Amino acid sequence: MKTLHKFILKSYVGPFVMTFFIAMFVFFMMFIFKYIDDFVGKGLSFKILSELFFYFSLTTVPMALPLAILLSSLMTFGNLGEHFELTAMKSAGLSLQKIMTPLIFTTIIISLCAFYFSNNILPFTNLKAGSLLYDVRQSKPALLFKEGIFNNNLDGFSIRVGKKDKDGKTLREILIYDHRAMQGNNIVLAAKSGKMEETPDKMFLILTLKDGVSYKEVADNPKDIETRPLVRDKFEERIIHFDLSEFKMSRTNEDLFKNNFQMLNISQLRVAVDSFELKIEKRKVDFTKQLKQSYYAKSNALLASLDSTKSSISDTNSFSKLIKSRQLGIIENATNIARSAKAYSESIIYEMESDDNSKLRCLVEWHRKFTLSIACMVLFFIGAPLGAIIRKGGLGMPVVISVVFFIIFHILSITGEKLAKEGEIPVYQGMWLATAILFPIGVFLTIKATSDSSLFDASAYIEPIKNFFTRKKENQ
């Protein structure tokens, strides 16, 4: 490897690693802000949180990698241009393409790794992250008693604590409504103090009440509804056991999520698309066959019943000769047949649309496996020549320009994907829309950078206009 190539690679690796992890952090924080309400108050262990954050940080790679390549390539060539190193290389007879050669091969390797990640690692990561997030969102909040506020998290109980001591276990002025009998607030317990402890396995909560009284309205027979007898019982100590198993986060079987289109690789997506196509064709055949065997046959039998003498069914006078009750019966039967056929048709249409939407989503994911790799290449050929043109390094101008191009890329990707999922345009057009639009821009910038064009120099555009008007005045 030439010394020049080592120098260029060394200049590129640092900004790439830095921007990649910065981009991952930014997109990861977006995930945190989106699901923060599902984490707070759940009492999740450090192991669960670290596992969840690790998997979701990996899911940000498809977003962070193209942005990192765009920004790092722009910073690298911007720094080379700002310090006149790029000028020195060109003065030595090197073209921009030769200077970019080591980074082109590096980007190709990164793109191949991105494809492997998207096809083999990302489905597994989505499976782990999706199933774990589902379990976290389904779990109940941790059982926390706040002073002066009723806690209804325990099924069948509503508990209010007046004060809590500093040890977190001793409670004062306890009021408990027992709703397990589903008869309203007919059982009430009040205690001056109590102690709250969990069993070693944390499956039960033991609440020891001291110096209290319980009230119960008896309603065992109809007479009790009128008299409303009240039973009051004083106690020095009473122990209540609460089941905490529902507060423990249980893990769902991951096999339930494996058929989701985001958890499949290319070969599995292709099989899924073929199965949906076969299912749609089968529904079409079954739909026609069902109509012929049932509704058409019923309709023909109904029409045949209009003519008891086996005359032509098209004879409209057959119906008018029948008595009114018979006419109403035939009309009702015909209406029921039509309604049944309509309901069956609507159900088949709904099922076919559902299968078609699933097929489109699988095709979208199939194309996404390739668009990530190609996007890395396209954004590199935008960032590298653009950096050579603007000749500004650091995190100032390159960040602004990179964000603008990435927003354009992201908006085009989202728009194309949405149109593809809705069936407005073919899937390949929607998924490759951003690449098709940005690729010519990359070619244009590369040509301009090769010819040392002053693309962002305002005088380069103003001077030709001034010269045009000057020549025009001279000719007059």
C-alpha positions as CSV (number, residue, x, y, z in Angstrom):
1,M,0.0,0.0,0.0
2,K,1.4,3.4,-0.9
3,T,2.2,6.0,1.7
4,L,-0.4,8.3,0.2
5,H,-3.1,5.7,0.5
6,K,-2.2,5.1,4.1
7,F,-2.4,8.9,4.8
8,I,-5.8,9.2,3.2
9,L,-7.2,6.2,5.0
10,K,-5.8,7.5,8.3
11,S,-7.4,10.8,7.6
12,Y,-10.8,9.0,6.9
13,V,-11.0,6.4,9.7
14,G,-11.0,8.9,12.6
15,P,-13.9,11.1,11.3
16,F,-15.8,8.0,10.2
17,V,-15.6,6.2,13.6
18,M,-16.5,9.5,15.4
19,T,-19.4,10.4,13.2
20,F,-20.8,6.9,13.1
21,F,-21.0,6.6,16.9
22,I,-22.4,10.2,17.2
23,A,-25.1,9.4,14.7
24,M,-25.9,6.1,16.5
25,F,-26.2,8.1,19.8
26,V,-28.5,10.7,18.2
27,F,-30.8,8.0,16.7
28,F,-30.7,6.0,19.9
29,M,-31.8,9.0,21.9
30,M,-34.7,9.4,19.5
31,F,-35.7,5.8,20.5
32,I,-35.4,6.7,24.2
33,F,-37.6,9.7,23.9
34,K,-40.2,7.7,22.0
35,Y,-40.5,4.9,24.5
36,I,-39.5,6.7,27.7
37,D,-43.1,6.4,29.1
38,D,-42.9,2.6,28.8
39,F,-39.7,2.3,30.9
40,V,-40.4,4.7,33.7
41,G,-41.9,3.2,36.9
42,K,-41.6,-0.4,35.7
43,G,-38.7,-1.3,38.1
44,L,-36.7,-2.9,35.3
45,S,-33.4,-4.5,36.2
46,F,-30.1,-3.2,34.8
47,K,-29.8,-6.4,32.8
48,I,-33.1,-5.9,31.0
49,L,-32.4,-2.3,30.3
50,S,-28.9,-2.9,29.0
51,E,-30.1,-5.8,26.8
52,L,-32.9,-3.6,25.4
53,F,-30.6,-0.6,24.8
54,F,-28.0,-2.8,23.2
55,Y,-30.4,-4.4,20.7
56,F,-32.0,-1.1,19.8
57,S,-28.6,0.6,19.4
58,L,-27.9,-2.0,16.7
59,T,-31.2,-1.2,14.9
60,T,-29.9,2.4,14.4
61,V,-27.1,1.2,12.2
62,P,-29.1,1.4,8.9
63,M,-29.7,5.1,9.6
64,A,-26.3,6.0,11.2
65,L,-24.1,4.3,8.6
66,P,-25.1,6.3,5.5
67,L,-24.9,9.5,7.5
68,A,-21.5,8.7,8.9
69,I,-20.1,7.9,5.4
70,L,-21.5,11.1,4.0
71,L,-20.2,13.3,6.8
72,S,-16.8,11.6,7.2
73,S,-16.0,11.7,3.5
74,L,-17.0,15.3,3.3
75,M,-14.9,16.1,6.4
76,T,-11.9,14.2,5.1
77,F,-11.7,15.9,1.7
78,G,-12.7,19.2,3.2
79,N,-9.7,19.0,5.6
80,L,-7.4,18.0,2.7
81,G,-8.6,20.9,0.7
82,E,-8.5,23.4,3.6
83,H,-4.9,22.6,4.3
84,F,-3.9,22.6,0.6
85,E,-3.0,18.9,0.8
86,L,-5.5,18.2,-2.0
87,T,-3.9,20.9,-4.1
88,A,-0.4,19.4,-3.6
89,M,-1.6,16.0,-4.7
90,K,-3.2,17.4,-7.8
91,S,0.0,19.3,-8.5
92,A,1.9,16.1,-8.4
93,G,-0.2,14.8,-11.3
94,L,-2.8,12.8,-9.3
95,S,-6.5,13.1,-10.4
96,L,-9.3,13.2,-7.9
97,Q,-10.3,9.7,-8.9
98,K,-6.9,8.3,-7.9
99,I,-6.9,10.2,-4.7
100,M,-10.4,8.7,-3.9
101,T,-9.4,5.2,-4.9
102,P,-8.5,3.9,-1.4
103,L,-11.7,5.3,0.1
104,I,-13.7,3.9,-2.8
105,F,-12.5,0.4,-2.0
106,T,-13.0,1.1,1.7
107,T,-16.6,2.1,1.0
108,I,-17.2,-1.0,-1.1
109,I,-16.0,-3.1,1.8
110,I,-18.3,-1.2,4.2
111,S,-21.2,-1.6,1.8
112,L,-20.7,-5.4,1.7
113,C,-20.5,-5.5,5.5
114,A,-23.7,-3.4,5.6
115,F,-25.4,-5.9,3.3
116,Y,-24.3,-8.8,5.5
117,F,-25.5,-6.9,8.6
118,S,-28.8,-6.0,7.0
119,N,-29.5,-9.6,5.9
120,N,-28.1,-11.7,8.7
121,I,-27.7,-9.6,11.9
122,L,-30.5,-7.1,11.7
123,P,-33.4,-9.6,11.5
124,F,-32.1,-11.3,14.6
125,T,-31.6,-7.9,16.3
126,N,-35.2,-6.8,15.4
127,L,-36.5,-10.1,16.8
128,K,-34.7,-9.7,20.1
129,A,-35.5,-6.0,20.4
130,G,-39.2,-6.3,19.3
131,S,-40.0,-9.2,21.6
132,L,-38.2,-7.6,24.6
133,L,-39.9,-4.2,24.0
134,Y,-43.3,-6.0,23.8
135,D,-42.7,-7.6,27.2
136,V,-41.6,-4.4,28.8
137,R,-44.6,-2.5,27.5
138,Q,-47.0,-5.3,28.7
139,S,-45.5,-5.4,32.2
140,K,-47.1,-3.5,35.0
141,P,-45.6,-0.5,36.7
142,A,-43.6,-1.2,39.9
143,L,-45.7,-1.2,43.1
144,L,-45.0,2.2,44.7
145,F,-47.0,3.8,47.5
146,K,-47.0,7.6,47.5
147,E,-48.2,9.5,50.5
148,G,-51.9,10.6,50.3
149,I,-52.5,8.9,47.0
150,F,-54.6,5.8,46.3
151,N,-52.7,2.9,44.6
152,N,-54.9,0.7,42.5
153,N,-52.2,-1.5,40.9
154,L,-53.0,-4.5,43.1
155,D,-56.0,-6.3,41.6
156,G,-58.9,-6.1,44.0
157,F,-57.4,-3.5,46.3
158,S,-57.2,0.2,46.6
159,I,-54.7,1.3,49.2
160,R,-53.8,4.8,50.5
161,V,-50.9,5.6,52.8
162,G,-50.9,8.8,54.8
163,K,-47.1,8.8,55.6
164,K,-44.1,6.7,54.9
165,D,-41.1,6.5,57.2
166,K,-37.5,7.0,56.0
167,D,-36.9,3.2,56.0
168,G,-39.4,2.8,53.2
169,K,-41.1,-0.1,55.0
170,T,-43.0,1.5,57.9
171,L,-46.4,3.0,56.9
172,R,-48.7,5.3,58.8
173,E,-52.5,6.0,58.5
174,I,-53.3,3.1,56.2
175,L,-56.7,2.9,54.4
176,I,-57.6,-0.2,52.3
177,Y,-60.7,-0.8,50.2
178,D,-61.2,-4.5,49.5
179,H,-62.9,-4.9,46.1
180,R,-62.3,-8.7,45.6
181,A,-66.0,-9.5,46.2
182,M,-67.0,-7.1,43.3
183,Q,-69.7,-5.5,45.5
184,G,-68.4,-2.0,45.7
185,N,-66.7,-0.4,48.8
186,N,-68.4,-2.8,51.3
187,I,-65.1,-3.9,53.0
188,V,-62.8,-1.2,54.4
189,L,-59.7,-1.6,56.6
190,A,-58.1,1.3,58.5
191,A,-54.9,1.0,60.5
192,K,-52.7,3.5,62.4
193,S,-49.5,1.8,61.2
194,G,-48.1,-1.1,59.3
195,K,-45.0,-2.7,57.8
196,M,-44.5,-3.6,54.2
197,E,-42.1,-6.4,53.3
198,E,-41.4,-8.6,50.3
199,T,-40.7,-12.3,50.4
200,P,-37.2,-13.4,49.4
201,D,-38.4,-14.6,46.0
202,K,-40.2,-11.3,45.6
203,M,-43.4,-13.1,44.6
204,F,-45.5,-11.9,47.5
205,L,-45.9,-8.7,49.5
206,I,-46.6,-9.1,53.2
207,L,-48.4,-6.1,54.8
208,T,-48.7,-6.3,58.6
209,L,-51.3,-3.9,59.9
210,K,-51.3,-2.8,63.5
211,D,-53.9,-1.1,65.7
212,G,-56.7,-1.0,63.2
213,V,-60.4,-1.7,62.5
214,S,-62.2,-3.3,59.6
215,Y,-65.8,-2.4,58.4
216,K,-68.0,-4.7,56.4
217,E,-71.5,-4.2,55.0
218,V,-73.3,-7.5,55.1
219,A,-75.5,-8.2,52.0
220,D,-76.0,-12.0,52.1
221,N,-79.8,-11.9,51.6
222,P,-82.4,-9.5,50.2
223,K,-83.3,-8.1,53.7
224,D,-79.8,-6.9,54.2
225,I,-80.2,-4.5,51.3
226,E,-82.9,-2.6,53.2
227,T,-81.3,-2.8,56.7
228,R,-77.7,-2.6,55.6
229,P,-76.1,-4.3,58.7
230,L,-72.5,-3.2,59.4
231,V,-69.9,-5.5,61.0
232,R,-67.0,-3.7,62.7
233,D,-64.0,-5.6,63.9
234,K,-61.1,-4.2,65.9
235,F,-57.7,-5.9,65.7
236,E,-54.2,-5.3,67.1
237,E,-52.4,-7.0,64.2
238,R,-53.5,-8.4,60.9
239,I,-51.4,-9.8,58.1
240,I,-52.4,-9.5,54.4
241,H,-50.6,-11.3,51.6
242,F,-50.6,-9.7,48.1
243,D,-49.5,-11.7,45.0
244,L,-46.8,-9.8,43.1
245,S,-46.3,-12.3,40.3
246,E,-48.2,-10.0,37.9
247,F,-45.6,-7.3,38.4
248,K,-42.8,-9.6,37.3
249,M,-41.9,-9.2,33.6
250,S,-42.5,-12.5,31.8
251,R,-40.7,-13.2,28.5
252,T,-42.9,-14.0,25.5
253,N,-41.9,-16.9,23.3
254,E,-39.9,-15.3,20.4
255,D,-41.4,-17.8,17.9
256,L,-44.5,-15.6,18.0
257,F,-42.5,-12.8,16.3
258,K,-40.4,-14.8,13.9
259,N,-42.8,-14.4,11.0
260,N,-42.8,-10.6,11.1
261,F,-41.3,-9.3,7.8
262,Q,-38.6,-7.3,9.7
263,M,-37.3,-10.5,11.3
264,L,-36.7,-12.3,7.9
265,N,-33.6,-12.5,5.6
266,I,-33.6,-12.3,1.8
267,S,-34.4,-16.0,1.2
268,Q,-37.1,-16.1,3.8
269,L,-38.7,-12.9,2.4
270,R,-38.7,-14.4,-1.1
271,V,-40.4,-17.5,0.2
272,A,-43.0,-15.3,2.1
273,V,-43.7,-13.3,-1.0
274,D,-44.3,-16.5,-3.1
275,S,-46.6,-17.9,-0.4
276,F,-48.7,-14.7,-0.3
277,E,-49.0,-14.8,-4.2
278,L,-50.1,-18.4,-4.1
279,K,-52.6,-17.6,-1.3
280,I,-54.0,-14.7,-3.3
281,E,-54.4,-16.9,-6.4
282,K,-56.0,-19.6,-4.4
283,R,-58.5,-17.2,-2.9
284,K,-59.5,-16.0,-6.4
285,V,-60.1,-19.6,-7.6
286,D,-62.0,-20.5,-4.4
287,F,-64.1,-17.4,-4.7
288,T,-65.3,-18.2,-8.2
289,K,-65.9,-21.8,-7.3
290,Q,-67.8,-20.9,-4.2
291,L,-70.1,-18.5,-6.1
292,K,-70.8,-21.1,-8.8
293,Q,-71.6,-23.9,-6.3
294,S,-73.7,-22.0,-3.9
295,Y,-75.0,-18.5,-4.8
296,Y,-75.5,-19.1,-8.5
297,A,-77.2,-22.4,-7.8
298,K,-79.5,-20.9,-5.3
299,S,-80.4,-18.0,-7.7
300,N,-81.2,-20.5,-10.5
301,A,-83.3,-22.6,-8.2
302,L,-85.1,-19.5,-7.0
303,L,-85.8,-18.4,-10.6
304,A,-86.9,-21.9,-11.5
305,S,-89.4,-21.9,-8.7
306,L,-91.2,-19.0,-10.4
307,D,-92.6,-21.3,-13.1
308,S,-94.2,-24.4,-11.7
309,T,-95.0,-25.6,-15.3
310,K,-91.3,-25.7,-16.2
311,S,-91.7,-23.0,-18.8
312,S,-89.0,-20.4,-19.7
313,I,-87.5,-18.7,-16.7
314,S,-87.3,-15.5,-18.5
315,D,-91.1,-15.3,-18.6
316,T,-91.8,-12.3,-16.4
317,N,-95.5,-13.1,-16.0
318,S,-94.7,-16.1,-13.8
319,F,-93.9,-14.0,-10.8
320,S,-97.0,-11.8,-11.2
321,K,-99.3,-14.9,-11.3
322,L,-98.1,-16.0,-7.8
323,I,-100.0,-15.0,-4.7
324,K,-98.6,-12.0,-2.7
325,S,-97.3,-14.1,0.2
326,R,-95.4,-16.3,-2.3
327,Q,-94.0,-13.1,-4.0
328,L,-92.8,-11.7,-0.7
329,G,-91.2,-15.0,0.2
330,I,-89.3,-15.1,-3.1
331,I,-88.2,-11.4,-2.7
332,E,-87.0,-12.1,0.8
333,N,-85.0,-15.2,-0.3
334,A,-83.5,-13.3,-3.2
335,T,-82.5,-10.5,-0.8
336,N,-80.9,-12.9,1.6
337,I,-78.9,-14.6,-1.2
338,A,-77.7,-11.2,-2.5
339,R,-76.7,-10.1,1.0
340,S,-74.9,-13.3,1.7
341,A,-73.1,-13.1,-1.6
342,K,-72.1,-9.5,-0.8
343,A,-70.8,-10.3,2.6
344,Y,-68.8,-13.2,1.3
345,S,-67.4,-11.0,-1.5
346,E,-66.4,-8.3,1.0
347,S,-64.7,-10.8,3.3
348,I,-62.7,-12.3,0.4
349,I,-61.7,-8.8,-0.8
350,Y,-60.6,-7.9,2.7
351,E,-58.5,-11.0,3.0
352,M,-57.0,-10.5,-0.4
353,E,-56.1,-6.9,0.4
354,S,-54.5,-8.0,3.7
355,D,-52.4,-10.6,1.9
356,D,-51.5,-8.1,-0.7
357,N,-50.4,-5.6,1.9
358,S,-48.3,-8.3,3.6
359,K,-46.7,-9.2,0.3
360,L,-45.9,-5.5,-0.4
361,R,-44.3,-5.2,3.1
362,C,-42.1,-8.3,2.5
363,L,-41.0,-6.9,-0.9
364,V,-40.2,-3.5,0.8
365,E,-38.0,-5.3,3.3
366,W,-36.4,-7.4,0.5
367,H,-35.4,-4.3,-1.4
368,R,-34.2,-2.5,1.8
369,K,-31.5,-5.1,2.2
370,F,-29.9,-3.8,-1.0
371,T,-30.7,-0.1,-0.7
372,L,-28.6,0.3,2.4
373,S,-25.5,-0.9,0.7
374,I,-26.0,1.2,-2.4
375,A,-27.0,4.3,-0.4
376,C,-23.5,4.1,1.3
377,M,-21.8,4.2,-2.1
378,V,-24.1,7.0,-3.4
379,L,-23.6,9.2,-0.4
380,F,-19.8,8.7,-0.5
381,F,-19.7,10.0,-4.1
382,I,-21.7,13.0,-2.9
383,G,-19.6,13.7,0.3
384,A,-16.1,13.2,-1.1
385,P,-16.4,15.5,-4.2
386,L,-18.4,18.0,-2.2
387,G,-15.7,18.2,0.4
388,A,-13.1,18.7,-2.3
389,I,-15.2,21.6,-3.7
390,I,-16.0,23.5,-0.5
391,R,-12.6,22.9,1.1
392,K,-13.9,23.2,4.6
393,G,-13.1,20.6,7.3
394,G,-14.2,20.2,10.9
395,L,-17.7,19.9,12.2
396,G,-19.1,23.2,11.0
397,M,-20.0,23.5,7.3
398,P,-19.7,19.7,6.6
399,V,-22.3,18.9,9.3
400,V,-24.7,21.5,7.8
401,I,-24.3,20.2,4.3
402,S,-24.4,16.5,5.4
403,V,-27.6,17.1,7.4
404,V,-29.3,18.8,4.4
405,F,-28.4,15.9,2.0
406,F,-29.3,13.3,4.6
407,I,-32.7,14.9,5.2
408,I,-33.3,14.9,1.5
409,F,-32.3,11.3,1.3
410,H,-34.4,10.3,4.3
411,I,-37.5,12.2,3.0
412,L,-37.2,10.6,-0.4
413,S,-36.8,7.1,1.2
414,I,-39.8,7.5,3.5
415,T,-42.0,8.9,0.7
416,G,-41.0,6.1,-1.7
417,E,-41.5,3.5,0.9
418,K,-45.0,4.8,1.9
419,L,-46.1,4.9,-1.7
420,A,-44.8,1.4,-2.3
421,K,-46.6,0.0,0.8
422,E,-49.8,1.6,-0.3
423,G,-49.5,0.1,-3.8
424,E,-49.4,3.5,-5.5
425,I,-46.2,2.7,-7.3
426,P,-44.2,-0.5,-7.9
427,V,-42.1,-1.5,-4.9
428,Y,-38.8,-1.3,-6.7
429,Q,-39.6,2.3,-7.8
430,G,-40.5,3.4,-4.3
431,M,-37.5,1.8,-2.5
432,W,-34.9,3.0,-5.1
433,L,-36.4,6.5,-5.5
434,A,-33.9,8.2,-3.2
435,T,-30.9,6.4,-4.8
436,A,-32.2,7.2,-8.3
437,I,-32.4,10.9,-7.5
438,L,-29.2,11.3,-5.6
439,F,-27.0,9.2,-7.9
440,P,-27.0,11.8,-10.7
441,I,-26.1,14.4,-8.1
442,G,-23.1,12.4,-7.0
443,V,-22.0,12.0,-10.7
444,F,-22.4,15.8,-11.2
445,L,-20.4,16.7,-8.1
446,T,-17.7,14.2,-9.0
447,I,-17.3,15.8,-12.5
448,K,-17.3,19.3,-11.0
449,A,-14.7,18.4,-8.4
450,T,-12.5,16.7,-11.0
451,S,-12.5,19.8,-13.1
452,D,-11.9,22.1,-10.0
453,S,-15.1,23.9,-10.6
454,S,-16.0,26.7,-8.2
455,L,-19.5,25.4,-7.6
456,F,-20.2,27.5,-4.6
457,D,-18.4,30.6,-5.7
458,A,-21.0,33.3,-6.3
459,S,-18.6,35.3,-8.6
460,A,-18.5,32.3,-11.0
461,Y,-22.2,32.8,-11.7
462,I,-22.3,36.6,-11.5
463,E,-19.3,37.3,-13.8
464,P,-20.7,35.6,-16.9
465,I,-23.9,37.6,-16.5
466,K,-21.9,40.9,-16.1
467,N,-19.9,40.0,-19.2
468,F,-23.0,39.3,-21.2
469,F,-24.5,42.7,-20.4
470,T,-21.1,44.5,-21.0
471,R,-20.8,42.9,-24.5
472,K,-24.4,43.8,-25.2
473,K,-23.7,47.5,-24.4
474,E,-20.6,47.6,-26.5
475,N,-22.4,46.1,-29.5
476,Q,-25.0,48.8,-29.2
